[in-house]
């Protein structure tokens, strides 16, 4: 992160002197400028059950998020998500994938995530907008394990139907998945 911040300062200094590129000969994108600010904000406003990790601190557009819910169906599990912020950010939402196999109505076993704020076109007006930030994505993903857990509009229809059919069996399957794939 520090390296990108230094690049932004160098670019600002060079622009003041008439140059338009950074020391590497590349422009710093609008996305990267936004990410410097948003990553700092995100790190200050992350739920206690979430941990953000940057594999490469110079690539703020790719990071992982680990969520360890304290209560509810998914308590005791550790769920890892990969987040990729496209060049068109903040006009386009980040791409999110769950890397931990899970039995969840809003997350498929293949890792697709159903969260309104990640949709560019959402009928409930809760979709992505340029006013949203990475911290909103983190809080939204965290809420999929509590108050945003939605059995009425599922992505994983089989999991939602399982819950409706037999809640106790659903709980056992979730616990089994935690033991197999998400153990802390």
Buried (B, 14 or more C-beta within 10 A) or exposed (E): BEEBBEBBEBBEEBEEEEEEEBEEEEEBEEBBBBBBEBBEEBEEEBBEBBBBEBEEEEBBBBBBBBBBBEEEBBBBBBBBBBBEBEEEBBEBBBEBBBBBBBBBBBBBBEBEBBBBBBBEEBEEEEBBBEEBBBBBBBBBBBBBBBEBBBBEEBBBEEBBBBBEEEEEEBEEBBBEBBEEBBEE
